[in-house]
Every structure is written in structure tokens, then in C-alpha cells.
Amino acid sequence: MRIIALVVSVMVFGAATVSWATVAFAEPEGFVIEAVMASPEANSPLRRDTPVEIAAGGYIVIITRNGQMVRQDGPFQGPASSLMDAIITPGENELGNPILSSLLELAGVVRAGEEHLGGVRGAVIETAVHPRVITNATTALCLVAGARPDFYVSRPPARDEPVTFRSRISPRGILHAKWPVGATILPWPDSWPSPMEGRYIWTLGDRGPTPLRIRVVKTPPENLPERAAFYHDLQCDTQAVALMRSMIESAKRQ
């Protein structure tokens, strides 16, 4: 048995009492965001006396009310308090209602898979490799003014292929570039102006057009849970999912 934890400091933005989905009791101290061969299942709230059971080869990932994330590998049997007490720092600030609610919704999106994030029908739905990347699943991208994103595909082109980027409102001002053979990432070309807020369409070769909305935003919060909730609330879910997955993977690797 081992306890693996990722500790994240957060700020208080709302009341301490959490109202979540169909929870029938107040003030759970944590929530299950992943469960493999374990109970309670994902989406479940946790109180201190909630029994946790994990089979050999399984694991459970919990997010606590103050934004800390813990993974417990099996075999394990015991109350949730034995997991949460190992990482909760007395006096640590709790997440406010809006942030925690957004994180729980986001965890459900992560579990459900990238198909919930949109994309071209019949195409391979890409998974963002970092939060500032455009894929065929990216329906909205949040950027600070002047930031330049990357384009990403998991299947690199077999030859140099053309890339176009244009406004959905006006066909004028189409931007052109070449995507090099064998490359999975294309940085925003230096010859292109920095992206501005608006609705666009981009195309790689004959893979079909992908609609995209760019939102120019203020500087996102520094800490990861707040930033993930920030992106999720603005519907920039490929970025939010990339951050949430990074947080979960970091907890797994501790």
C-alpha cells in the first residue's frame, strides 16, 4: 500500500459549504474523481467515515475540499479519513463553491473522453498535449493578448501539407502555411499576426475544416485547480482537460 499525493495551494472564492449534483448531505470532505477496481465509484462524495475498498491492481483518486489530490493504490480497505488525514494540512484554505463545482464537472468530462469536446465528425479526435494547443477537438481556445498557440495532430502528414486559417465571418485575409511531413506540432507561424478574439476556421490538407473560437482573456490564475476551473467556465475545455489530466498524472507519479 502507498499513498501518493499532489498538494496544491488555493484561494477561497466562496462559501465553505458545497452543494453538488444530487448529494443528499452537507459538507463532504472530498470527492472521487477516478476509481478503478475500487469503491466508492467516480462522482461519489466522501465523508470521513465513508468506507473505501480497493482491489489489488486498482486505485482511487480523490480531490479534497482544499484542492489537494491523493491517489491510493490497492489493495486497501479503510475509512476515507485515513487517506485524507495523510495530506490535509490543518488550516489550509478550502476551495469556494464555484471553483470546486467547476472542477467536479471537469473531472466528469475527463472521464467521459474527448468525444464530448467536439471536433470533426468521422475524424480522429485529438487530445491536447499542453494547454495552449489547437486540435480538431478544440472548439474554443482561451489566450492572453499576444499569446501564440501551437497546432497539434496525432497523425503526422505523410507529405508537406497546406494549412489555412481564416475568419468565419469574412473569407478575406486567409493565412497560409505548410505543415512539414512527419511533424505532429506546428508552432503558430512567425509570419502570421497574433490571433485576435473571434471565430475562425482552420484546415490541414484534406482533413476537413475545423471551426474554432478564440477568446482573449485576462491572465489566468497561477495555481492549477483555479486555472482549470477558469478555462472550464469559459468553455475552453480542451485546455481545462489538459490541465486536469496533468494534475491527475502528477498525483499518480509522486
C-alpha positions in Angstrom: 0.0 0.0 0.0 1.1 3.5 -0.6 -0.4 7.0 -0.6 0.5 9.3 -3.4 -0.4 13.0 -3.2 -0.3 16.1 -5.1 -0.7 19.2 -2.9 -2.0 22.4 -4.4 -2.4 25.7 -2.6 -5.7 27.5 -3.4 -7.6 30.7 -2.5 -11.0 31.0 -1.0 -13.5 32.4 -3.5 -16.8 31.4 -1.9 -18.6 29.8 1.0 -17.2 26.6 2.5 -20.4 24.5 2.2 -20.5 22.6 -1.1 -23.8 21.9 -2.9 -23.1 19.3 -5.6 -25.3 17.4 -8.0 -27.7 15.1 -6.1 -25.7 14.9 -2.9 -28.1 14.3 -0.1 -26.0 15.5 2.8 -23.9 18.6 3.5 -20.2 19.2 3.6 -18.5 16.2 2.1 -14.7 16.5 2.7 -13.7 15.0 -0.7 -14.9 13.6 -4.0 -13.8 10.6 -6.0 -12.7 11.7 -9.5 -11.2 8.3 -10.6 -11.9 4.8 -9.4 -10.6 1.6 -11.0 -11.5 -1.7 -9.3 -12.4 0.4 -6.3 -15.4 1.8 -4.4 -16.9 4.3 -4.0 -17.2 4.9 -7.7 -16.3 8.1 -9.5 -18.6 11.0 -8.9 -19.1 10.0 -5.2 -18.8 12.5 -2.4 -16.7 11.4 0.6 -17.2 11.9 4.3 -14.6 10.9 6.9 -16.5 7.7 7.7 -17.1 6.6 4.1 -15.6 3.1 3.6 -13.1 2.8 0.8 -12.2 -0.6 -0.7 -9.6 -1.1 -3.5 -8.7 -4.4 -5.0 -5.1 -5.4 -5.9 -4.2 -3.7 -9.1 -6.9 -1.0 -8.6 -6.6 2.6 -7.4 -8.7 5.6 -6.4 -8.1 9.3 -6.9 -9.7 11.8 -4.5 -9.8 15.6 -4.6 -10.3 17.2 -1.2 -12.2 20.3 -0.3 -8.9 22.4 -0.1 -7.8 21.3 -3.6 -5.4 18.6 -2.7 -5.3 15.4 -4.8 -4.5 12.0 -3.4 -4.1 8.6 -5.1 -4.3 5.3 -3.1 -3.3 2.1 -4.8 -4.8 -1.3 -3.8 -5.1 -3.5 -2.0 -6.7 -1.2 0.6 -9.6 -1.2 3.0 -10.4 1.5 5.4 -12.3 4.8 6.0 -11.8 7.8 3.8 -10.3 9.7 6.8 -7.2 7.5 6.7 -6.5 8.8 3.2 -7.5 12.5 3.7 -5.7 12.9 7.0 -2.4 12.0 5.4 -2.5 15.1 3.1 -4.8 17.7 4.6 -2.9 20.5 6.2 -4.8 22.0 9.2 -6.0 25.5 8.5 -5.5 25.1 4.7 -7.9 27.3 2.8 -10.8 25.5 1.1 -12.0 25.8 -2.5 -15.0 28.0 -2.9 -18.3 26.7 -4.4 -17.8 27.9 -8.0 -14.2 26.5 -8.3 -15.0 23.2 -6.7 -18.2 22.7 -8.7 -16.3 23.5 -12.0 -13.5 21.0 -11.1 -16.1 18.3 -10.4 -17.8 18.9 -13.7 -14.4 19.0 -15.4 -13.4 15.6 -13.9 -16.6 14.2 -15.4 -15.6 15.5 -18.8 -12.1 13.9 -18.5 -13.6 10.5 -17.6 -16.2 10.7 -20.4 -13.4 11.2 -23.0 -12.5 13.7 -25.7 -15.6 13.0 -27.8 -17.5 15.4 -25.5 -15.3 18.2 -26.6 -16.5 18.5 -30.2 -14.4 18.1 -33.4 -15.0 17.0 -37.0 -17.5 14.1 -37.4 -15.7 11.0 -38.5 -12.2 12.4 -37.7 -9.8 11.2 -35.1 -10.5 13.3 -32.0 -7.1 14.6 -30.8 -6.1 15.0 -27.2 -4.3 18.3 -26.3 -0.7 17.7 -25.3 -0.5 21.0 -23.5 -3.0 23.8 -22.6 -2.1 26.2 -25.4 -2.6 23.9 -28.4 -5.2 23.8 -31.1 -6.5 20.4 -32.2 -9.5 19.2 -34.2 -11.3 18.9 -30.8 -10.7 22.5 -29.9 -13.9 24.4 -30.2 -12.8 27.3 -28.0 -9.3 28.5 -27.0 -8.5 31.0 -24.3 -5.4 33.1 -24.8 -4.0 36.2 -23.2 -3.4 39.1 -25.6 -0.4 38.4 -27.8 0.0 34.7 -27.0 0.7 32.3 -29.9 -0.7 28.8 -29.8 0.5 25.6 -31.5 -1.4 23.3 -33.8 -1.3 19.5 -33.0 -2.3 16.3 -34.8 -1.5 12.8 -33.5 -1.3 11.5 -37.1 1.5 13.5 -38.8 1.1 14.1 -42.5 2.9 11.8 -44.9 4.0 14.8 -47.0 4.1 18.6 -46.7 0.5 19.7 -46.5 -1.1 23.2 -46.6 -2.6 24.8 -43.6 -5.1 27.6 -43.8 -6.6 29.8 -41.1 -9.3 32.3 -41.7 -12.2 34.2 -40.1 -15.6 32.6 -40.2 -17.2 36.0 -40.9 -15.1 37.1 -43.8 -13.2 34.9 -46.4 -10.6 37.7 -46.8 -7.3 37.6 -45.0 -6.7 33.8 -45.3 -3.4 32.8 -43.7 -1.4 30.1 -45.4 1.4 27.9 -44.1 3.0 24.5 -44.8 2.8 21.6 -42.2 6.0 19.7 -42.5 6.0 16.0 -43.3 6.2 13.8 -40.2 5.6 16.7 -37.7 2.8 16.4 -35.1 3.1 20.0 -33.9 3.1 23.2 -35.9 4.0 26.3 -34.0 2.0 29.4 -34.9 3.9 30.7 -37.9 6.1 33.8 -37.3 4.7 35.4 -40.5 1.1 35.3 -39.1 -0.2 38.0 -36.8 -1.0 37.1 -33.2 -4.5 35.7 -33.0 -7.3 38.0 -32.0 -10.7 37.3 -30.4 -13.1 35.9 -32.9 -14.5 32.9 -34.8 -12.2 31.1 -37.2 -11.9 28.0 -39.4 -8.6 26.2 -39.9 -7.8 23.4 -42.3 -5.0 20.9 -42.7 -4.7 19.3 -46.1 -7.8 17.3 -47.0 -8.8 16.6 -43.3 -11.7 18.9 -43.4 -12.4 22.3 -41.8 -12.4 22.8 -38.1 -14.3 25.7 -36.5 -12.6 27.5 -33.6 -13.5 30.3 -31.3 -10.6 32.3 -29.8 -11.3 34.1 -26.5 -8.8 36.8 -25.4 -8.8 36.7 -21.6 -7.1 38.2 -18.6 -4.1 36.4 -17.2 -5.3 33.0 -15.8 -4.8 32.1 -12.1 -1.4 30.7 -11.3 -2.4 27.6 -9.4 -3.6 24.7 -11.4 -7.1 24.0 -9.9 -8.1 27.6 -10.2 -6.8 27.8 -13.8 -8.5 24.6 -14.8 -11.8 25.9 -13.4 -11.2 29.3 -15.1 -10.8 27.6 -18.5 -13.8 25.3 -18.0 -16.1 28.2 -17.0 -15.1 29.9 -20.3 -15.8 26.7 -22.2 -12.2 26.3 -23.2 -12.4 22.7 -22.3 -9.5 21.2 -24.2 -7.3 23.5 -22.1 -9.1 22.6 -18.9 -9.0 18.9 -19.6 -5.2 19.1 -20.4 -4.6 20.8 -17.0 -6.9 18.3 -15.1 -5.1 15.4 -16.7 -1.7 16.9 -15.8 -2.8 17.2 -12.2 -4.1 13.6 -12.1 -1.0 12.3 -13.8 1.3 14.2 -11.4 -0.5 12.7 -8.4 0.0 9.2 -9.9 3.7 9.8 -10.4 4.5 11.1 -6.9 
